[in-house]
Amino acid sequence: MITRFITEVNTKFNPFSPSSKTARLFLSFLPPTARSSGMKINTAVLPKESQEKSSLHVKFNDGKEMNLDCENQNIKSIVAEVDRHSRILQKAADLQNA
């Protein structure tokens, strides 16, 4: 997954809920140097009794924002969707530098 074009990641999940696995895995895919390279990562851990759904919100440096559904999508489809937009930005950056 190309993460250099991601500027902000906001997640909210209940760590005891099986449906929060997608949000937790997405956070694990981010590189360890993400915060130091300028990416804002905001994580809200919900209480065990919470019935609120897990959410994942990703912002890119071109202004595009994605609200991803962690309840109905698996990690592969979310990573593919984020990577699809990252590859578009990578192609645009390559064309600009050429």
N, C-alpha and C positions, 0 to 999 in steps of 0.2 A: 504494500500500500504506500503510495506517495503521500507523505505527510507534510512536506515543506510548504505546500500551498494552503494548509489549514491554519487559520488564525485563532480560532476559539472552539472549544468543545465543552458543552454543558451536559451533564448527566444527572439523573435523579433515579435512584433505585432502592429497593428494599433488599438488603443482602441475604435475607432468609427466604426470599421468594424464588422459586425455580425459573420464573419468567424474567428475572433480572440477569440471567446468565449472559445474554447478548450484550448488554451494556457493560458488564464487567470485562468480558472478553475484548470488546472494542477498546477499552482503556488499556488493556494489557498489550494491544498491538501498537500503541503509541511508543515512540522511542524514548529512552531514559533522558535524553537531552532536549526533549520537546519544550519544557518550560524555560530552559536557559536560552533556547533559540527564539523565544518570543511568542510561543503559543500559550494562550490562556486556557487553563483547564479548571473547570469548576465542577465539583462533585458534591451532590447532596445525598446523604445516606438517610433514608427514611426509617422510622421506627418499625419494630417487628410487627406491630398491630396494624400498620398502615395498609389501607386498601388502594392507595394511589398507584397508578400504573407507572412502570419504568419509562423513562423518556431519554432521548438522545438528540441533541441539537448541535449541528456542526456548521461553522461559518468558514468561508474561504476568503482569500485575499482579493478576489474580484467582486466581493459583495454578495455572492450567492449564499443562501442559508438553506440547510436541510433539516427538517424535523423528521426523524426516523422513528418508525414504530418498532419498538423492541419486543412488543407482545406477540406480533404476528409474523415477524421476519426473523430468519436465523442469521447468524453472524456472517455466513458466506454472502448472502444477498446484500447485507448492509455494507460490507467491505467492498463488494463489487460496485455498488452504487456510488460510494465515496470515491473509489478508485477511478470510476468512469469520468467523473468531473475533474479529478486531479490530472488524468491523462490529457484531457482537453486543454487544461491550463498549461501542461508541460509542452504540448505541441505549439501553443501560442507563444510561449517563451522561447522555444527553439527557433520559430520563424522570426521572432523579433531580433534575436541575436545573429541570425544568418545574414 
